[in-house]
Every structure is written in structure tokens, then in C-alpha cells.
Amino acid sequence: MSKNYEFFVKTNLSKYSGKRIAIVEQKIVVSGDSAEDVYNKAKKEYPNKKPSIAKIPSGETLVI
């Protein structure tokens, strides 16, 4: 399991509800409405890293 994924799973991300986030080195570095914009901003800030992009669901989500 990647460290960014582990961070994503264990972190309370409720304040980013409905947004896209970019994670680099187990930190949220950018958030926004567009995955493309979030990715581009993260790459600009961290050009030598591969950001992990995720959409944070709004409301309750049931995962089975």
C-alpha cells in the first residue's frame, strides 16, 4: 500500500467534502473542484513528485 493511500484512508477529510484533492508526501497540497486543475497545480508546486488525486465524496458513503 502506498504511503499516500494510507494517509488518504486514515485522515479525516470531511472539510474537503465534494472537492478534489492532491496528496504529495502524505500531505494535502491542493484542493479544488477540477481534477485537472488540482493535478496541474500540484505538479507545478512539486514537479519531481507524482501527486495522488482523489475526489472526496459529499454526504455519507457506504462502501461494501
All heavy atoms as TSV, in Angstrom:
chain	resi	resn	atom	element	x	y	z
A	1	MET	N	N	0.857	-1.169	0.000
A	1	MET	CA	C	0.000	0.000	0.000
A	1	MET	C	C	0.906	1.236	0.000
A	1	MET	O	O	1.852	1.321	0.768
A	1	MET	CB	C	-0.908	-0.032	1.230
A	1	MET	CG	C	-1.766	1.164	1.360
A	1	MET	SD	S	-3.040	1.186	2.665
A	1	MET	CE	C	-2.829	-0.224	3.651
A	2	SER	N	N	0.591	2.208	-0.860
A	2	SER	CA	C	1.412	3.415	-0.906
A	2	SER	C	C	1.163	4.269	0.336
A	2	SER	O	O	0.094	4.224	0.947
A	2	SER	CB	C	1.115	4.225	-2.166
A	2	SER	OG	O	-0.054	4.997	-2.005
A	3	LYS	N	N	2.142	5.056	0.691
A	3	LYS	CA	C	2.019	5.915	1.866
A	3	LYS	C	C	0.935	6.976	1.658
A	3	LYS	O	O	0.231	7.334	2.592
A	3	LYS	CB	C	3.357	6.554	2.199
A	3	LYS	CG	C	4.360	5.558	2.727
A	3	LYS	CD	C	5.657	6.212	3.099
A	3	LYS	CE	C	6.615	5.163	3.643
A	3	LYS	NZ	N	7.847	5.764	4.111
A	4	ASN	N	N	0.802	7.495	0.419
A	4	ASN	CA	C	-0.255	8.475	0.154
A	4	ASN	C	C	-1.636	7.846	0.307
A	4	ASN	O	O	-2.549	8.474	0.841
A	4	ASN	CB	C	-0.112	9.086	-1.242
A	4	ASN	CG	C	0.963	10.147	-1.300
A	4	ASN	OD1	O	1.372	10.694	-0.286
A	4	ASN	ND2	N	1.421	10.430	-2.496
A	5	TYR	N	N	-1.790	6.608	-0.148
A	5	TYR	CA	C	-3.081	5.934	0.002
A	5	TYR	C	C	-3.387	5.681	1.474
A	5	TYR	O	O	-4.507	5.898	1.937
A	5	TYR	CB	C	-3.106	4.620	-0.789
A	5	TYR	CG	C	-4.417	3.897	-0.653
A	5	TYR	CD1	C	-5.545	4.366	-1.309
A	5	TYR	CD2	C	-4.535	2.770	0.155
A	5	TYR	CE1	C	-6.769	3.717	-1.169
A	5	TYR	CE2	C	-5.742	2.122	0.295
A	5	TYR	CZ	C	-6.857	2.594	-0.371
A	5	TYR	OH	O	-8.060	1.964	-0.226
A	6	GLU	N	N	-2.391	5.243	2.207
A	6	GLU	CA	C	-2.578	5.016	3.638
A	6	GLU	C	C	-2.981	6.312	4.343
A	6	GLU	O	O	-3.886	6.325	5.183
A	6	GLU	CB	C	-1.288	4.463	4.243
A	6	GLU	CG	C	-1.434	4.000	5.665
A	6	GLU	CD	C	-0.167	3.328	6.173
A	6	GLU	OE1	O	0.629	2.810	5.379
A	6	GLU	OE2	O	0.014	3.334	7.405
A	7	PHE	N	N	-2.339	7.422	3.991
A	7	PHE	CA	C	-2.702	8.730	4.533
A	7	PHE	C	C	-4.151	9.059	4.194
A	7	PHE	O	O	-4.925	9.491	5.042
A	7	PHE	CB	C	-1.759	9.801	3.963
A	7	PHE	CG	C	-2.191	11.214	4.255
A	7	PHE	CD1	C	-1.888	11.808	5.460
A	7	PHE	CD2	C	-2.897	11.943	3.314
A	7	PHE	CE1	C	-2.288	13.115	5.730
A	7	PHE	CE2	C	-3.303	13.244	3.567
A	7	PHE	CZ	C	-2.994	13.828	4.792
A	8	PHE	N	N	-4.537	8.836	2.929
A	8	PHE	CA	C	-5.894	9.118	2.458
A	8	PHE	C	C	-6.928	8.333	3.260
A	8	PHE	O	O	-7.950	8.872	3.687
A	8	PHE	CB	C	-5.989	8.780	0.969
A	8	PHE	CG	C	-7.377	8.871	0.401
A	8	PHE	CD1	C	-7.949	10.099	0.116
A	8	PHE	CD2	C	-8.101	7.727	0.134
A	8	PHE	CE1	C	-9.222	10.190	-0.412
A	8	PHE	CE2	C	-9.379	7.807	-0.392
A	8	PHE	CZ	C	-9.937	9.046	-0.662
A	9	VAL	N	N	-6.670	7.062	3.488
A	9	VAL	CA	C	-7.617	6.194	4.183
A	9	VAL	C	C	-7.745	6.562	5.661
A	9	VAL	O	O	-8.842	6.511	6.222
A	9	VAL	CB	C	-7.193	4.711	4.023
A	9	VAL	CG1	C	-8.019	3.808	4.911
A	9	VAL	CG2	C	-7.299	4.283	2.575
A	10	LYS	N	N	-6.669	6.977	6.287
A	10	LYS	CA	C	-6.665	7.214	7.735
A	10	LYS	C	C	-6.989	8.643	8.142
A	10	LYS	O	O	-7.178	8.905	9.328
A	10	LYS	CB	C	-5.303	6.832	8.311
A	10	LYS	CG	C	-5.034	5.346	8.241
A	10	LYS	CD	C	-3.698	4.999	8.845
A	10	LYS	CE	C	-3.486	3.499	8.838
A	10	LYS	NZ	N	-2.210	3.123	9.444
A	11	THR	N	N	-7.048	9.585	7.201
A	11	THR	CA	C	-7.208	11.001	7.532
A	11	THR	C	C	-8.663	11.439	7.427
A	11	THR	O	O	-9.369	11.038	6.504
A	11	THR	CB	C	-6.342	11.859	6.582
A	11	THR	OG1	O	-4.985	11.423	6.691
A	11	THR	CG2	C	-6.422	13.330	6.921
A	12	ASN	N	N	-9.092	12.272	8.363
A	12	ASN	CA	C	-10.430	12.862	8.292
A	12	ASN	C	C	-10.398	13.959	7.221
A	12	ASN	O	O	-9.769	15.002	7.417
A	12	ASN	CB	C	-10.823	13.444	9.643
A	12	ASN	CG	C	-12.182	14.108	9.616
A	12	ASN	OD1	O	-12.843	14.207	8.578
A	12	ASN	ND2	N	-12.625	14.577	10.763
A	13	LEU	N	N	-11.075	13.717	6.129
A	13	LEU	CA	C	-11.073	14.646	5.000
A	13	LEU	C	C	-12.415	15.338	4.824
A	13	LEU	O	O	-12.698	15.885	3.759
A	13	LEU	CB	C	-10.692	13.887	3.719
A	13	LEU	CG	C	-9.327	13.199	3.755
A	13	LEU	CD1	C	-9.155	12.287	2.561
A	13	LEU	CD2	C	-8.224	14.223	3.822
A	14	SER	N	N	-13.235	15.334	5.860
A	14	SER	CA	C	-14.591	15.872	5.745
A	14	SER	C	C	-14.621	17.349	5.352
A	14	SER	O	O	-15.566	17.795	4.706
A	14	SER	CB	C	-15.363	15.654	7.045
A	14	SER	OG	O	-14.729	16.299	8.125
A	15	LYS	N	N	-13.602	18.112	5.692
A	15	LYS	CA	C	-13.613	19.528	5.314
A	15	LYS	C	C	-13.402	19.727	3.812
A	15	LYS	O	O	-13.595	20.815	3.302
A	15	LYS	CB	C	-12.587	20.326	6.116
A	15	LYS	CG	C	-11.148	20.082	5.781
A	15	LYS	CD	C	-10.275	20.966	6.653
A	15	LYS	CE	C	-8.813	20.860	6.268
A	15	LYS	NZ	N	-8.003	21.778	7.075
A	16	TYR	N	N	-13.028	18.667	3.097
A	16	TYR	CA	C	-12.864	18.717	1.647
A	16	TYR	C	C	-14.043	18.074	0.913
A	16	TYR	O	O	-13.949	17.768	-0.272
A	16	TYR	CB	C	-11.566	18.023	1.234
A	16	TYR	CG	C	-10.338	18.664	1.826
A	16	TYR	CD1	C	-9.702	18.101	2.933
A	16	TYR	CD2	C	-9.815	19.840	1.302
A	16	TYR	CE1	C	-8.583	18.680	3.493
A	16	TYR	CE2	C	-8.687	20.433	1.853
A	16	TYR	CZ	C	-8.084	19.846	2.942
A	16	TYR	OH	O	-6.965	20.432	3.493
A	17	SER	N	N	-15.142	17.875	1.593
A	17	SER	CA	C	-16.320	17.214	1.043
A	17	SER	C	C	-16.718	17.818	-0.311
A	17	SER	O	O	-16.867	19.021	-0.448
A	17	SER	CB	C	-17.475	17.350	2.035
A	17	SER	OG	O	-18.630	16.750	1.520
A	18	GLY	N	N	-16.852	16.956	-1.321
A	18	GLY	CA	C	-17.249	17.375	-2.658
A	18	GLY	C	C	-16.126	17.939	-3.504
A	18	GLY	O	O	-16.333	18.302	-4.658
A	19	LYS	N	N	-14.910	17.992	-2.978
A	19	LYS	CA	C	-13.758	18.560	-3.683
A	19	LYS	C	C	-12.819	17.469	-4.163
A	19	LYS	O	O	-12.922	16.322	-3.760
A	19	LYS	CB	C	-12.966	19.498	-2.759
A	19	LYS	CG	C	-13.745	20.653	-2.209
A	19	LYS	CD	C	-13.904	21.705	-3.251
A	19	LYS	CE	C	-14.547	22.951	-2.644
A	19	LYS	NZ	N	-14.831	23.935	-3.634
A	20	ARG	N	N	-11.909	17.867	-5.023
A	20	ARG	CA	C	-10.786	17.009	-5.416
A	20	ARG	C	C	-9.586	17.472	-4.613
A	20	ARG	O	O	-9.436	18.661	-4.346
A	20	ARG	CB	C	-10.463	17.155	-6.898
A	20	ARG	CG	C	-11.254	16.248	-7.806
A	20	ARG	CD	C	-12.588	16.763	-8.018
A	20	ARG	NE	N	-13.322	15.963	-9.017
A	20	ARG	CZ	C	-14.565	16.155	-9.259
A	20	ARG	NH1	N	-15.239	17.083	-8.631
A	20	ARG	NH2	N	-15.202	15.420	-10.140
A	21	ILE	N	N	-8.725	16.530	-4.236
A	21	ILE	CA	C	-7.515	16.875	-3.506
A	21	ILE	C	C	-6.305	16.231	-4.178
A	21	ILE	O	O	-6.429	15.219	-4.872
A	21	ILE	CB	C	-7.576	16.434	-2.026
A	21	ILE	CG1	C	-7.728	14.920	-1.904
A	21	ILE	CG2	C	-8.669	17.182	-1.281
A	21	ILE	CD1	C	-7.525	14.382	-0.494
A	22	ALA	N	N	-5.151	16.844	-3.962
A	22	ALA	CA	C	-3.879	16.266	-4.392
A	22	ALA	C	C	-3.066	15.996	-3.139
A	22	ALA	O	O	-2.938	16.868	-2.266
A	22	ALA	CB	C	-3.134	17.219	-5.310
A	23	ILE	N	N	-2.512	14.795	-3.057
A	23	ILE	CA	C	-1.690	14.393	-1.926
A	23	ILE	C	C	-0.272	14.149	-2.428
A	23	ILE	O	O	-0.069	13.408	-3.396
A	23	ILE	CB	C	-2.236	13.116	-1.258
A	23	ILE	CG1	C	-3.677	13.321	-0.810
A	23	ILE	CG2	C	-1.349	12.694	-0.090
A	23	ILE	CD1	C	-4.374	12.049	-0.364
A	24	VAL	N	N	0.681	14.786	-1.761
A	24	VAL	CA	C	2.095	14.587	-2.058
A	24	VAL	C	C	2.803	14.395	-0.723
A	24	VAL	O	O	2.640	15.201	0.191
A	24	VAL	CB	C	2.699	15.802	-2.810
A	24	VAL	CG1	C	4.196	15.636	-2.995
A	24	VAL	CG2	C	2.016	16.011	-4.150
A	25	GLU	N	N	3.573	13.326	-0.633
A	25	GLU	CA	C	4.326	13.014	0.581
A	25	GLU	C	C	3.455	13.076	1.840
A	25	GLU	O	O	3.806	13.704	2.831
A	25	GLU	CB	C	5.536	13.940	0.699
A	25	GLU	CG	C	6.519	13.728	-0.424
A	25	GLU	CD	C	7.741	14.631	-0.334
A	25	GLU	OE1	O	7.704	15.660	0.381
A	25	GLU	OE2	O	8.729	14.301	-0.996
A	26	GLN	N	N	2.283	12.459	1.756
A	26	GLN	CA	C	1.339	12.342	2.867
A	26	GLN	C	C	0.853	13.696	3.397
A	26	GLN	O	O	0.605	13.860	4.582
A	26	GLN	CB	C	1.956	11.514	3.994
A	26	GLN	CG	C	2.280	10.103	3.548
A	26	GLN	CD	C	3.592	9.646	4.100
A	26	GLN	OE1	O	3.831	9.746	5.284
A	26	GLN	NE2	N	4.450	9.129	3.249
A	27	LYS	N	N	0.694	14.655	2.470
A	27	LYS	CA	C	0.130	15.961	2.801
A	27	LYS	C	C	-0.841	16.348	1.696
A	27	LYS	O	O	-0.590	16.062	0.522
A	27	LYS	CB	C	1.175	17.072	2.846
A	27	LYS	CG	C	2.344	16.886	3.719
A	27	LYS	CD	C	3.186	18.153	3.744
A	27	LYS	CE	C	4.027	18.253	2.488
A	27	LYS	NZ	N	5.102	19.248	2.601
A	28	ILE	N	N	-1.913	17.018	2.079
A	28	ILE	CA	C	-2.813	17.585	1.081
A	28	ILE	C	C	-2.197	18.911	0.654
A	28	ILE	O	O	-2.017	19.807	1.471
A	28	ILE	CB	C	-4.223	17.780	1.654
A	28	ILE	CG1	C	-4.788	16.416	2.041
A	28	ILE	CG2	C	-5.123	18.493	0.637
A	28	ILE	CD1	C	-6.042	16.471	2.852
A	29	VAL	N	N	-1.849	18.994	-0.624
A	29	VAL	CA	C	-1.144	20.178	-1.107
A	29	VAL	C	C	-2.038	21.117	-1.900
A	29	VAL	O	O	-1.732	22.299	-2.019
A	29	VAL	CB	C	0.104	19.796	-1.926
A	29	VAL	CG1	C	1.127	19.082	-1.041
A	29	VAL	CG2	C	-0.239	18.947	-3.122
A	30	VAL	N	N	-3.133	20.594	-2.472
A	30	VAL	CA	C	-4.056	21.401	-3.272
A	30	VAL	C	C	-5.447	20.801	-3.148
A	30	VAL	O	O	-5.600	19.582	-3.057
A	30	VAL	CB	C	-3.658	21.412	-4.773
A	30	VAL	CG1	C	-4.602	22.260	-5.586
A	30	VAL	CG2	C	-2.235	21.868	-4.989
A	31	SER	N	N	-6.460	21.652	-3.160
A	31	SER	CA	C	-7.840	21.180	-3.270
A	31	SER	C	C	-8.575	22.091	-4.230
A	31	SER	O	O	-8.181	23.239	-4.442
A	31	SER	CB	C	-8.536	21.172	-1.902
A	31	SER	OG	O	-8.731	22.485	-1.436
A	32	GLY	N	N	-9.623	21.563	-4.848
A	32	GLY	CA	C	-10.401	22.355	-5.787
A	32	GLY	C	C	-11.526	21.538	-6.385
A	32	GLY	O	O	-11.761	20.401	-6.000
A	33	ASP	N	N	-12.204	22.141	-7.373
A	33	ASP	CA	C	-13.354	21.491	-7.999
A	33	ASP	C	C	-12.987	20.640	-9.209
A	33	ASP	O	O	-13.708	19.723	-9.564
A	33	ASP	CB	C	-14.383	22.542	-8.404
A	33	ASP	CG	C	-14.975	23.248	-7.198
A	33	ASP	OD1	O	-15.255	22.578	-6.190
A	33	ASP	OD2	O	-15.148	24.477	-7.257
A	34	SER	N	N	-11.873	20.935	-9.850
A	34	SER	CA	C	-11.482	20.252	-11.079
A	34	SER	C	C	-10.257	19.378	-10.835
A	34	SER	O	O	-9.223	19.856	-10.352
A	34	SER	CB	C	-11.163	21.294	-12.153
A	34	SER	OG	O	-10.405	20.738	-13.205
A	35	ALA	N	N	-10.366	18.109	-11.198
A	35	ALA	CA	C	-9.232	17.191	-11.042
A	35	ALA	C	C	-8.037	17.664	-11.867
A	35	ALA	O	O	-6.895	17.600	-11.406
A	35	ALA	CB	C	-9.644	15.780	-11.449
A	36	GLU	N	N	-8.300	18.155	-13.055
A	36	GLU	CA	C	-7.213	18.625	-13.924
A	36	GLU	C	C	-6.492	19.820	-13.297
A	36	GLU	O	O	-5.260	19.866	-13.274
A	36	GLU	CB	C	-7.759	18.994	-15.296
A	36	GLU	CG	C	-6.687	19.409	-16.279
A	36	GLU	CD	C	-7.229	19.705	-17.666
A	36	GLU	OE1	O	-8.459	19.655	-17.876
A	36	GLU	OE2	O	-6.411	20.001	-18.537
A	37	ASP	N	N	-7.243	20.783	-12.779
A	37	ASP	CA	C	-6.637	21.956	-12.142
A	37	ASP	C	C	-5.836	21.560	-10.904
A	37	ASP	O	O	-4.722	22.056	-10.689
A	37	ASP	CB	C	-7.705	22.984	-11.754
A	37	ASP	CG	C	-8.300	23.698	-12.948
A	37	ASP	OD1	O	-7.709	23.645	-14.052
A	37	ASP	OD2	O	-9.373	24.315	-12.777
A	38	VAL	N	N	-6.405	20.684	-10.095
A	38	VAL	CA	C	-5.720	20.231	-8.883
A	38	VAL	C	C	-4.416	19.538	-9.247
A	38	VAL	O	O	-3.367	19.805	-8.658
A	38	VAL	CB	C	-6.646	19.313	-8.048
A	38	VAL	CG1	C	-5.885	18.572	-6.973
A	38	VAL	CG2	C	-7.782	20.132	-7.438
A	39	TYR	N	N	-4.458	18.663	-10.243
A	39	TYR	CA	C	-3.254	17.945	-10.665
A	39	TYR	C	C	-2.196	18.922	-11.186
A	39	TYR	O	O	-1.024	18.845	-10.799
A	39	TYR	CB	C	-3.593	16.919	-11.748
A	39	TYR	CG	C	-2.373	16.195	-12.254
A	39	TYR	CD1	C	-1.849	15.121	-11.548
A	39	TYR	CD2	C	-1.738	16.591	-13.428
A	39	TYR	CE1	C	-0.716	14.460	-11.999
A	39	TYR	CE2	C	-0.602	15.939	-13.878
A	39	TYR	CZ	C	-0.099	14.880	-13.161
A	39	TYR	OH	O	1.036	14.236	-13.594
A	40	ASN	N	N	-2.606	19.847	-12.046
A	40	ASN	CA	C	-1.654	20.793	-12.632
A	40	ASN	C	C	-1.013	21.683	-11.570
A	40	ASN	O	O	0.193	21.953	-11.617
A	40	ASN	CB	C	-2.330	21.643	-13.705
A	40	ASN	CG	C	-2.644	20.844	-14.948
A	40	ASN	OD1	O	-2.011	19.834	-15.231
A	40	ASN	ND2	N	-3.644	21.278	-15.691
A	41	LYS	N	N	-1.789	22.142	-10.597
A	41	LYS	CA	C	-1.239	22.972	-9.527
A	41	LYS	C	C	-0.262	22.162	-8.664
A	41	LYS	O	O	0.792	22.664	-8.269
A	41	LYS	CB	C	-2.357	23.542	-8.660
A	41	LYS	CG	C	-3.140	24.635	-9.352
A	41	LYS	CD	C	-4.295	25.116	-8.490
A	41	LYS	CE	C	-5.148	26.129	-9.246
A	41	LYS	NZ	N	-6.331	26.526	-8.458
A	42	ALA	N	N	-0.605	20.920	-8.380
A	42	ALA	CA	C	0.283	20.070	-7.578
A	42	ALA	C	C	1.586	19.808	-8.323
A	42	ALA	O	O	2.668	19.862	-7.730
A	42	ALA	CB	C	-0.412	18.756	-7.221
A	43	LYS	N	N	1.513	19.543	-9.623
A	43	LYS	CA	C	2.729	19.305	-10.417
A	43	LYS	C	C	3.586	20.557	-10.498
A	43	LYS	O	O	4.810	20.475	-10.524
A	43	LYS	CB	C	2.381	18.821	-11.825
A	43	LYS	CG	C	2.002	17.369	-11.915
A	43	LYS	CD	C	3.068	16.430	-11.390
A	43	LYS	CE	C	4.192	16.225	-12.377
A	43	LYS	NZ	N	5.190	15.243	-11.902
A	44	LYS	N	N	2.937	21.720	-10.545
A	44	LYS	CA	C	3.691	22.973	-10.592
A	44	LYS	C	C	4.457	23.186	-9.277
A	44	LYS	O	O	5.606	23.614	-9.280
A	44	LYS	CB	C	2.747	24.141	-10.846
A	44	LYS	CG	C	3.454	25.448	-11.064
A	44	LYS	CD	C	2.476	26.542	-11.433
A	44	LYS	CE	C	3.218	27.848	-11.686
A	44	LYS	NZ	N	2.320	28.928	-12.080
A	45	GLU	N	N	3.820	22.881	-8.150
A	45	GLU	CA	C	4.454	23.042	-6.841
A	45	GLU	C	C	5.491	21.953	-6.556
A	45	GLU	O	O	6.468	22.195	-5.857
A	45	GLU	CB	C	3.406	23.026	-5.728
A	45	GLU	CG	C	2.550	24.267	-5.671
A	45	GLU	CD	C	1.587	24.248	-4.493
A	45	GLU	OE1	O	1.986	23.831	-3.381
A	45	GLU	OE2	O	0.429	24.645	-4.701
A	46	TYR	N	N	5.223	20.745	-7.061
A	46	TYR	CA	C	6.092	19.589	-6.803
A	46	TYR	C	C	6.419	18.907	-8.137
A	46	TYR	O	O	5.936	17.806	-8.410
A	46	TYR	CB	C	5.411	18.605	-5.858
A	46	TYR	CG	C	5.111	19.185	-4.501
A	46	TYR	CD1	C	3.907	19.844	-4.255
A	46	TYR	CD2	C	6.037	19.088	-3.468
A	46	TYR	CE1	C	3.636	20.397	-3.016
A	46	TYR	CE2	C	5.769	19.632	-2.224
A	46	TYR	CZ	C	4.568	20.292	-2.003
A	46	TYR	OH	O	4.312	20.829	-0.774
A	47	PRO	N	N	7.238	19.534	-8.981
A	47	PRO	CA	C	7.472	18.995	-10.326
A	47	PRO	C	C	8.139	17.625	-10.369
A	47	PRO	O	O	7.977	16.887	-11.341
A	47	PRO	CB	C	8.362	20.060	-10.987
A	47	PRO	CG	C	8.966	20.824	-9.858
A	47	PRO	CD	C	7.992	20.754	-8.723
A	48	ASN	N	N	8.855	17.262	-9.328
A	48	ASN	CA	C	9.553	15.973	-9.327
A	48	ASN	C	C	8.796	14.877	-8.583
A	48	ASN	O	O	9.341	13.804	-8.356
A	48	ASN	CB	C	10.945	16.139	-8.716
A	48	ASN	CG	C	11.796	17.086	-9.535
A	48	ASN	OD1	O	11.746	17.065	-10.751
A	48	ASN	ND2	N	12.551	17.931	-8.859
A	49	LYS	N	N	7.552	15.154	-8.215
A	49	LYS	CA	C	6.735	14.183	-7.479
A	49	LYS	C	C	5.522	13.789	-8.309
A	49	LYS	O	O	5.107	14.504	-9.212
A	49	LYS	CB	C	6.248	14.782	-6.147
A	49	LYS	CG	C	7.344	15.250	-5.239
A	49	LYS	CD	C	8.131	14.091	-4.677
A	49	LYS	CE	C	9.212	14.588	-3.734
A	49	LYS	NZ	N	10.025	13.516	-3.228
A	50	LYS	N	N	4.936	12.647	-7.969
A	50	LYS	CA	C	3.714	12.188	-8.623
A	50	LYS	C	C	2.568	12.330	-7.625
A	50	LYS	O	O	2.443	11.518	-6.703
A	50	LYS	CB	C	3.859	10.736	-9.067
A	50	LYS	CG	C	2.670	10.239	-9.839
A	50	LYS	CD	C	2.885	8.827	-10.341
A	50	LYS	CE	C	1.657	8.354	-11.084
A	50	LYS	NZ	N	1.811	6.979	-11.521
A	51	PRO	N	N	1.736	13.365	-7.794
A	51	PRO	CA	C	0.647	13.556	-6.832
A	51	PRO	C	C	-0.437	12.495	-6.973
A	51	PRO	O	O	-0.714	12.007	-8.068
A	51	PRO	CB	C	0.093	14.944	-7.182
A	51	PRO	CG	C	0.514	15.194	-8.585
A	51	PRO	CD	C	1.763	14.404	-8.811
A	52	SER	N	N	-1.034	12.144	-5.852
A	52	SER	CA	C	-2.211	11.272	-5.849
A	52	SER	C	C	-3.431	12.184	-5.820
A	52	SER	O	O	-3.507	13.096	-5.011
A	52	SER	CB	C	-2.210	10.377	-4.610
A	52	SER	OG	O	-1.069	9.562	-4.584
A	53	ILE	N	N	-4.381	11.947	-6.721
A	53	ILE	CA	C	-5.578	12.768	-6.833
A	53	ILE	C	C	-6.774	11.942	-6.383
A	53	ILE	O	O	-6.905	10.774	-6.754
A	53	ILE	CB	C	-5.805	13.247	-8.288
A	53	ILE	CG1	C	-4.551	13.905	-8.851
A	53	ILE	CG2	C	-7.021	14.163	-8.375
A	53	ILE	CD1	C	-4.113	15.152	-8.131
A	54	ALA	N	N	-7.648	12.553	-5.591
A	54	ALA	CA	C	-8.847	11.857	-5.116
A	54	ALA	C	C	-10.013	12.825	-5.056
A	54	ALA	O	O	-9.826	14.015	-4.839
A	54	ALA	CB	C	-8.599	11.264	-3.734
A	55	LYS	N	N	-11.219	12.279	-5.253
A	55	LYS	CA	C	-12.443	13.056	-5.058
A	55	LYS	C	C	-13.017	12.656	-3.711
A	55	LYS	O	O	-13.197	11.474	-3.429
A	55	LYS	CB	C	-13.464	12.790	-6.148
A	55	LYS	CG	C	-14.731	13.632	-5.943
A	55	LYS	CD	C	-15.724	13.430	-7.050
A	55	LYS	CE	C	-16.848	14.417	-6.987
A	55	LYS	NZ	N	-17.770	14.287	-5.920
A	56	ILE	N	N	-13.285	13.647	-2.884
A	56	ILE	CA	C	-13.842	13.381	-1.564
A	56	ILE	C	C	-15.359	13.423	-1.694
A	56	ILE	O	O	-15.914	14.445	-2.106
A	56	ILE	CB	C	-13.353	14.427	-0.536
A	56	ILE	CG1	C	-11.826	14.539	-0.556
A	56	ILE	CG2	C	-13.875	14.087	0.843
A	56	ILE	CD1	C	-11.092	13.221	-0.366
A	57	PRO	N	N	-16.032	12.336	-1.386
A	57	PRO	CA	C	-17.488	12.314	-1.540
A	57	PRO	C	C	-18.166	13.282	-0.575
A	57	PRO	O	O	-17.659	13.555	0.515
A	57	PRO	CB	C	-17.869	10.873	-1.231
A	57	PRO	CG	C	-16.686	10.227	-0.646
A	57	PRO	CD	C	-15.494	11.082	-0.887
A	58	SER	N	N	-19.310	13.791	-1.014
A	58	SER	CA	C	-20.098	14.624	-0.116
A	58	SER	C	C	-21.195	13.750	0.482
A	58	SER	O	O	-21.712	12.853	-0.155
A	58	SER	CB	C	-20.694	15.819	-0.859
A	58	SER	OG	O	-21.409	15.401	-1.978
A	59	GLY	N	N	-21.520	13.999	1.716
A	59	GLY	CA	C	-22.526	13.184	2.388
A	59	GLY	C	C	-21.955	11.858	2.821
A	59	GLY	O	O	-20.751	11.638	2.803
A	60	GLU	N	N	-22.847	10.974	3.186
A	60	GLU	CA	C	-22.422	9.663	3.639
A	60	GLU	C	C	-22.222	8.730	2.458
A	60	GLU	O	O	-22.958	8.767	1.481
A	60	GLU	CB	C	-23.454	9.066	4.582
A	60	GLU	CG	C	-23.552	9.828	5.889
A	60	GLU	CD	C	-24.467	9.142	6.869
A	60	GLU	OE1	O	-24.618	7.912	6.819
A	60	GLU	OE2	O	-25.046	9.871	7.692
A	61	THR	N	N	-21.212	7.885	2.548
A	61	THR	CA	C	-20.912	6.915	1.518
A	61	THR	C	C	-20.826	5.532	2.150
A	61	THR	O	O	-20.159	5.365	3.163
A	61	THR	CB	C	-19.571	7.248	0.827
A	61	THR	OG1	O	-19.659	8.553	0.274
A	61	THR	CG2	C	-19.268	6.258	-0.278
A	62	LEU	N	N	-21.492	4.576	1.545
A	62	LEU	CA	C	-21.446	3.208	2.022
A	62	LEU	C	C	-20.516	2.420	1.108
A	62	LEU	O	O	-20.727	2.364	-0.103
A	62	LEU	CB	C	-22.844	2.573	2.004
A	62	LEU	CG	C	-22.910	1.099	2.361
A	62	LEU	CD1	C	-22.446	0.878	3.796
A	62	LEU	CD2	C	-24.325	0.578	2.184
A	63	VAL	N	N	-19.469	1.866	1.678
A	63	VAL	CA	C	-18.524	1.058	0.931
A	63	VAL	C	C	-18.689	-0.379	1.382
A	63	VAL	O	O	-18.596	-0.683	2.565
A	63	VAL	CB	C	-17.071	1.530	1.161
A	63	VAL	CG1	C	-16.094	0.637	0.414
A	63	VAL	CG2	C	-16.904	2.972	0.768
A	64	ILE	N	N	-18.948	-1.252	0.409
A	64	ILE	CA	C	-19.168	-2.667	0.727
A	64	ILE	C	C	-18.012	-3.478	0.185
A	64	ILE	O	O	-17.541	-3.295	-0.873
A	64	ILE	CB	C	-20.498	-3.167	0.120
A	64	ILE	CG1	C	-21.632	-2.366	0.739
A	64	ILE	CG2	C	-20.665	-4.637	0.376
A	64	ILE	CD1	C	-22.989	-2.695	0.195
